[in-house]
Amino acid sequence: MIVGIQSYKRILLLACMLIISTYINAQYPEKNIRVVVHVSPGGGTDAMARLVLKYVGDKLGTSFIIENFKGAGGQVGYTTLSMAEPDGYTIGTITTSSIVTHELTRKNVSYSLKESFVPIARVVSDPSVIFVRADSPIKNIEMLMEMARAEPGMISCGGSMVWGTHHVHCIMLKEICGFKLNFIPFDGLAESRNNLLGGHIDVAIGGTSEYLSLIESGKVRALVVASEERLAHLPSVPTYTELGYNLKIGSDRGFAAPANTPETYVKLLSETIREVINDPKFLDLAEKMKFKEVLAYLDSKDFDKYLLNLHNELNNFIGDRNINNK
């Protein structure tokens, strides 16, 4: 009889805890949510965050307050996010390859992918492309290869962040395609793009969604895309595979929260993002903003698996080059 009473008390306690937990979670979010964007305003990551979270906020009845923390190739933003209170009221943007490569290539990084963050969702997977201004004497990728091989390192190439996707792409050009460009890192795609348009760099590497409007307006041309097949929105642009090179790389953009953020909050945000990117009104606007074609949702768990696998791949890639960050 005593055992029965004790069991009953335990069941009652668990039931109360469940009710309390459900009530608390049902109230989330009760206030605005801060968003740490690790790049400067105007690029693809910043645009993605502002558009997607506007719709997420509408569905959840809250506002997402965007704060840009550019600097040190994303390190300022990632550090800020990793140190935030894991209460569900601070999230941030993350992009590959920087969210993976910082801990592999830098000595003064206080965060790591596995220990400091919990992925919420991937929103975009954007193949990497080489661009030139419309009036550039470089007419195609074959001409770029020829010129760069004749004068290694003399052609300047802009992109976001040291050991980000654009930088890794640039390294692959030398190792896989046999020509070297002089990579110049910027704290965000918008700065790189502006420098290309201003004539301060010869070529730029970026995502298709970030340059598509400039292609359509006749201001830039795309030379080659690092995707498996030609892209529907850039049908005349060849792939490296067509040219005989096994080079495929792109930038994944999404959201993460500080480690130990309640799982129920992460799940709610992840599921709401999924709802948003399947919403016809959102898709119409995404098409107008030139990034509908690169939407590629992954939920929290699948995005986490994807990033850990990428971490292993890039660890091998960087390790083979005797990079020592310790």
N, C-alpha and C positions, 0 to 999 in steps of 0.2 A: 504493500500500500504506500509506504514511504517512497519507494522507487518510482511508483506511478506519479506521485505528487511532484517529485523532482523533475521527472521527464516532462510533465505538464508545464512546469515553470519554465523549463528550457525552451519548449515549443512556443510558449507565450512570449518569452523574451525575443526569440528570433522573429516572431511575427511582428512584434512592435518595432524592432530594428528595421525590418523590411518596409513597414508602413512609413516610418520616418525617412528612410532613404528614398523611397518613391516620392514622398512629398517634397523633399529637398530637390531632387532631380527634376521634378515637375515644374519647379519655380525657375530653373535655369533656362535662359539667362535673365537675371533681374535688373541688370544695368548694362551700359555700353561695354563693348569689348574692344580692347586696344589691339592694334595690328602693327607689328614691327616689320616694316619692309626694308630689306637689307641692301637695296639699291636706290639710285636716284630716281626722282619722278620722271615719267615720260617713256620708259622702256616697256617691254612686254610683260615683265613680272609685275611692275607697278600697275599697269593697265588691267592685267588679269585680276589682281587683288581688288581693285576698286570696282570693277564690273561685277565679278562673282559675289563679293561680299555685300554689295548693295542689294542683290536679290536674296541672299541668305538672310540678311537683316530684316527684309520685308516679311519673310516667312516666319522668322523667330520673334518678330516684334521688338527688335533692338537695333542699335546702330553700331557699326564697326568703324572705329576711329583710326584712320591710316596715319602712321608716323614713319617718315623715311629716315633711316639711319645709315646713310652711305658712308663709305670709307674703308680702306684696307681690304679692298676686294671682297666686301661682304662681311668681313670679320667683326666690324663694329655692330652691325645688326644682329648677327648670330650670337655674339657675346651678350648683347642686351636681352635677347629672347631667352637664352639659356639661364640667365640670372633672375628672370621674372618669377613672381609667385605662381606656383602651379595650381591656380584656383579656377582656371577656365576663363579668366577675364583678360588674359594676354595670349595671343597667338601670333604667328609670324609667317612670312614667306620663306620658302627654301627652294633652292635650285641646284641642279646638277650641272657641273661636277663639283662646285665649290663646297657644298655641304658635306661632301665626302673627302675631298682632297686637302682641305685646310689642315686637318689633324695629321695627315700623312706627309705634309711638306713644310709645315711651319713650327717653329720652336715655341712660340709664345701663345699658343692657343689653349684656352681654358675649358673648352668644350669638346665633346665628341658626338658623333652621330648616334651611337648606341646608348651612351650614358646620359646625354643631356637633353634629348628631344624625343617626342613621340609623334610620328607622322599622323596627320589628320586625313589628307587626301591629295592625290595627284590630280591636277586639272588639265595640264597641257604637256604634250610631248612634241617638241618642235625640231625638226631636222635642221642640221647646221648647213649653211650656205655661204659661198663666197660671193661678195658683191663688189661692183665698181660703179663709179659715177657714169652717167650716160655718155659723157664726152670723153671718157677715158680711152687712151690709145690701146688699152688691153681689150681686145675684141672678144676673146673666148678663153677657156681654160687652157687650151693647148698653147696659146701665146703667152699666158701667164707662166706656165711651166718653163717654156723656152727662155723667157727673159730672166726668171729667177735662177735657173740653172747657169745662165751665162754670168750673172752677178749675184752670187749667194748673199742674202741678207740685205740687199740694197732696196728691195721693195718693202715698203712699210705696210703693216697689217694691223688694223684696230680690232679690239674685241673687249669683252668684259672679263676682268679679273685674271690674275696669274693663277694658273692651274684650274681655271674654270673650263667649261666646255670649249670655248673659243680658243683658248690657249692649247688645250690638249689636241684640238683639231689641227692647230698650226704645227705642233710637234709631229703629228702623224703625217703631215705633208712631207716633211723631211724624211721620215723613216720609211714611209710606205711609197710615196710618190717620187722621192728623190730630189726635192727642191726646198730651199729655205727662204722663209719670209722673216722680216724683222717685226716681231710681235710687240705691239704697244697696248698695255692694259689700261682700261678705263673703269671707273666705279659705276658701271651701268651701261646698258646698251644705248640709251639715249645720247650719252656723251660720245660714244664711238660713232654712232650714226651721224651726229652733227659734225664731227671732225671729217668724216668721209665727204659729206655734202659741202663742207667748207674748203675742201681740197688740201687738208692738212695731212691726210694719209692716202696711200695709193689704193688699197683695198680694205674691205672690212669683212669680218665673219659675224654672222648673226642668224637668228631664226627667221623662217619664212614669214611668220605672222607679223614680225616687227618691221619688215621692209616691203610687204606686199603693196601697200598704198603708194609707196614711192616708185615701185615698178610700174604700177598702173598709170601713174602720173608722168612717167617718162623721165624720172630724175635719176634712177639707178638701173643697172642691169645685173642679173644673176648669172654667174658663170658655171657653177656646178653645185649639186646638192648631195649631201652625205646620207642619203636614204637608200633603202633597199631597191626601190623602184622610183621612176619619175613621179612627180607629184601632180595631182589633177589640176591644181591651181597654178602650176609652173610646167606645163607640158613640154615646152621647148628646151628646158634646162636638163642637161645630161647628168647622170649619176657617175660616181667614181667607178662603180662596178662596170658600167658600159665602157669605160676607158681602160679597164683591166686592172683596177686597183681595189683591194678589199678594205675600203675605208667607209665606215658607217658610224655616225655619231650625231647626237642631238642634245637639246636641253630640255629637261623635265622641270616643270614648275608646279608648285603646290603649296600646301600649308602644313605647319607643325605647331605643336605646343611644347612648353617646358616639360621635361620628364616629371612623372608623378601627377600630372593633371588627371583628374578623375576619368576613368574609362567611359563612363556614361556620357560625360560632356563631349569627349572626343568622338564617340559614336554618333551622338546627335548632330554635331557639326558635319561629320563625314557624310551622314545620310542626307542631310539638308543640302549639302553641296551637290550630291548626286541628283537630287530632285531638281535643283536649279539648272544643271547643265542638260537636263532633259525637258526643260520647260520651253515650249514653242516661242514664247515672247523673248526669253533669254537667247535662244538660238538665232532668232531674227536679228537681234542686236549684235550678237557675236559675229554673225556673217557680215554685217555692216562695218564692224571694227576689224575685220580681216583675221580673225583667229578661230572661226568655227571649224576650219579644216584640221586644226591641230589639237582639238579637244580629245583628251585620252584619260578618262577618269579611272583612278584606282582608289579603293577604299583604304582605310587606315592600315589594316593588316597586310594587304597586298602591296601597298606602297612601301611599307616597312621591309618586306621581303625583297622587293625590287632594289631598294637602296642598299641593303646589306650585301646583296649579290654584286651590285656595282662597286661597293666598297672593296670587295675581294678582288675584282677585276682590276680596278685602278691601283690597288696596293701592289699587285703584281707588275702592272705597267710602270708605275713610278719606281718601284724597287729595282727593276731591271736597269734603271738609269742611275743607280747609285745615289739617289736622293736621300740625304740623312738629315732628319729634322730633330734629332735628339741631342 
